[in-house]
Amino acid sequence: MSTSVEDRFAKLSLSSDGKRSEDSTRIILATVYPKPGKTERIIELYQPIIKDGADKEPGCIQFQLFVDVNPETGNEEIFTIEKFKNLESLRLHQQGESLKEFNKITAAEDLHAKPVLVHVVKPVSGFAI
């Protein structure tokens, strides 16, 4: 059963009793699977999205990329952490021209080994400084 990121984000905004949660902050965790040798190109294509998040999306309060090597495949994977204040902030991000351009170019250049895996999460325990 596949639902949109926006639908998953909205669902997490409800508390267990079905009422609107006090904290509407949500985090998008994505795993990007570049084809071998394409990691740097994908990171390069993310730069306008990161810049727009910082300059044009006040509700985007975090956008970071991380890279690791999958021990089973030996391939590099890119991980994103994207934090949004609320659903409206996520919508603005998803409608951004830089994200649309990223998707267009990565498809045209055939940069992904497999589809991006996206998780919509909310904090439940721990701390951040």
Kinemage of the C-alpha trace (Angstrom):
@kinemage 1
@onewidth
@group {chain A} dominant
@subgroup {mainchain}
@vectorlist {calphas} color= white
{ca met a 1} P 0.000 0.000 0.000
{ca ser a 2} L 1.679 3.174 -1.196
{ca thr a 3} L 0.623 6.613 -0.042
{ca ser a 4} L 2.089 9.979 -0.912
{ca val a 5} L 4.670 11.660 1.276
{ca glu a 6} L 2.136 14.422 1.909
{ca asp a 7} L -0.524 11.918 3.062
{ca arg a 8} L 1.944 10.208 5.379
{ca phe a 9} L 3.069 13.579 6.736
{ca ala a 10} L -0.556 14.596 7.438
{ca lys a 11} L -1.353 11.282 9.129
{ca leu a 12} L 1.596 11.692 11.491
{ca ser a 13} L 0.234 15.119 12.472
{ca leu a 14} L -2.541 13.366 14.374
{ca ser a 15} L -2.069 12.042 17.878
{ca ser a 16} L -3.129 8.533 18.859
{ca asp a 17} L -6.601 9.804 19.784
{ca gly a 18} L -7.102 11.326 16.319
{ca lys a 19} L -6.645 14.938 17.415
{ca arg a 20} L -4.149 17.324 15.860
{ca ser a 21} L -0.712 16.920 17.459
{ca glu a 22} L 0.903 19.939 19.147
{ca asp a 23} L 4.178 19.402 17.280
{ca ser a 24} L 3.632 19.386 13.531
{ca thr a 25} L 7.357 19.127 12.751
{ca arg a 26} L 8.150 16.130 10.581
{ca ile a 27} L 11.275 14.695 9.085
{ca ile a 28} L 11.731 13.122 5.689
{ca leu a 29} L 14.434 10.452 5.590
{ca ala a 30} L 15.275 9.351 2.076
{ca thr a 31} L 17.737 6.833 0.725
{ca val a 32} L 18.963 7.534 -2.791
{ca tyr a 33} L 20.596 4.714 -4.737
{ca pro a 34} L 22.961 6.180 -7.355
{ca lys a 35} L 24.250 4.045 -10.161
{ca pro a 36} L 27.978 3.319 -9.730
{ca gly a 37} L 30.016 6.444 -10.397
{ca lys a 38} L 26.973 8.760 -10.254
{ca thr a 39} L 27.034 9.796 -6.576
{ca glu a 40} L 28.855 13.083 -7.144
{ca arg a 41} L 26.510 14.020 -9.997
{ca ile a 42} L 23.449 13.459 -7.812
{ca ile a 43} L 25.009 15.476 -4.967
{ca glu a 44} L 25.700 18.264 -7.475
{ca leu a 45} L 22.056 18.184 -8.597
{ca tyr a 46} L 20.876 18.458 -4.982
{ca gln a 47} L 22.636 21.809 -4.485
{ca pro a 48} L 19.838 24.017 -5.944
{ca ile a 49} L 17.289 22.164 -3.771
{ca ile a 50} L 19.414 22.788 -0.677
{ca lys a 51} L 19.891 26.450 -1.615
{ca asp a 52} L 16.155 26.934 -2.204
{ca gly a 53} L 15.401 25.236 1.110
{ca ala a 54} L 17.654 27.725 2.881
{ca asp a 55} L 16.690 30.835 0.883
{ca lys a 56} L 13.072 30.383 -0.246
{ca glu a 57} L 11.459 27.885 2.120
{ca pro a 58} L 11.257 29.283 5.668
{ca gly a 59} L 9.482 26.133 6.841
{ca cys a 60} L 12.356 23.908 5.703
{ca ile a 61} L 14.492 23.941 8.828
{ca gln a 62} L 16.990 21.224 7.905
{ca phe a 63} L 18.207 19.659 4.671
{ca gln a 64} L 21.367 17.563 4.784
{ca leu a 65} L 22.950 14.878 2.635
{ca phe a 66} L 25.034 11.979 3.923
{ca val a 67} L 26.882 9.252 2.011
{ca asp a 68} L 27.736 5.714 3.047
{ca val a 69} L 28.861 2.557 1.282
{ca asn a 70} L 26.405 -0.324 1.457
{ca pro a 71} L 28.418 -3.228 2.947
{ca glu a 72} L 26.408 -5.816 1.010
{ca thr a 73} L 26.607 -4.245 -2.452
{ca gly a 74} L 29.687 -2.039 -2.170
{ca asn a 75} L 27.678 0.777 -3.776
{ca glu a 76} L 27.435 4.279 -2.391
{ca glu a 77} L 24.072 5.439 -1.068
{ca ile a 78} L 22.968 8.988 -0.337
{ca phe a 79} L 20.803 9.685 2.702
{ca thr a 80} L 18.800 12.871 3.123
{ca ile a 81} L 17.419 14.367 6.296
{ca glu a 82} L 14.800 16.995 5.521
{ca lys a 83} L 12.963 18.665 8.391
{ca phe a 84} L 9.804 20.734 7.864
{ca lys a 85} L 7.846 22.849 10.347
{ca asn a 86} L 4.469 21.717 9.011
{ca leu a 87} L 2.544 20.235 6.096
{ca glu a 88} L 2.346 23.577 4.287
{ca ser a 89} L 6.150 23.787 4.344
{ca leu a 90} L 6.400 20.323 2.824
{ca arg a 91} L 3.916 21.279 0.095
{ca leu a 92} L 5.949 24.370 -0.785
{ca his a 93} L 9.074 22.224 -1.007
{ca gln a 94} L 7.412 19.597 -3.206
{ca gln a 95} L 6.162 22.285 -5.608
{ca gly a 96} L 9.591 23.912 -5.916
{ca glu a 97} L 11.149 24.249 -9.345
{ca ser a 98} L 14.519 22.964 -8.145
{ca leu a 99} L 12.984 19.658 -7.004
{ca lys a 100} L 11.106 19.288 -10.287
{ca glu a 101} L 14.320 19.983 -12.206
{ca phe a 102} L 16.240 17.475 -10.055
{ca asn a 103} L 13.697 14.753 -10.828
{ca lys a 104} L 13.711 15.611 -14.529
{ca ile a 105} L 17.512 15.548 -14.851
{ca thr a 106} L 18.113 12.441 -12.739
{ca ala a 107} L 15.572 10.565 -14.883
{ca ala a 108} L 16.967 11.895 -18.183
{ca glu a 109} L 20.532 11.009 -17.187
{ca asp a 110} L 19.425 7.647 -15.710
{ca leu a 111} L 21.309 8.252 -12.452
{ca his a 112} L 19.316 6.037 -10.054
{ca ala a 113} L 20.031 2.322 -9.637
{ca lys a 114} L 16.591 1.915 -8.039
{ca pro a 115} L 13.788 4.188 -6.795
{ca val a 116} L 14.379 6.520 -3.867
{ca leu a 117} L 13.131 5.094 -0.561
{ca val a 118} L 11.288 7.754 1.470
{ca his a 119} L 10.286 7.590 5.136
{ca val a 120} L 8.169 10.240 6.852
{ca val a 121} L 8.960 10.179 10.561
{ca lys a 122} L 8.213 12.109 13.711
{ca pro a 123} L 10.427 12.292 16.783
{ca val a 124} L 9.262 10.059 19.624
{ca ser a 125} L 12.251 9.977 21.982
{ca gly a 126} L 15.747 11.358 22.439
{ca phe a 127} L 17.213 14.839 22.103
{ca ala a 128} L 18.673 17.292 19.605
{ca ile a 129} L 20.918 20.239 20.358
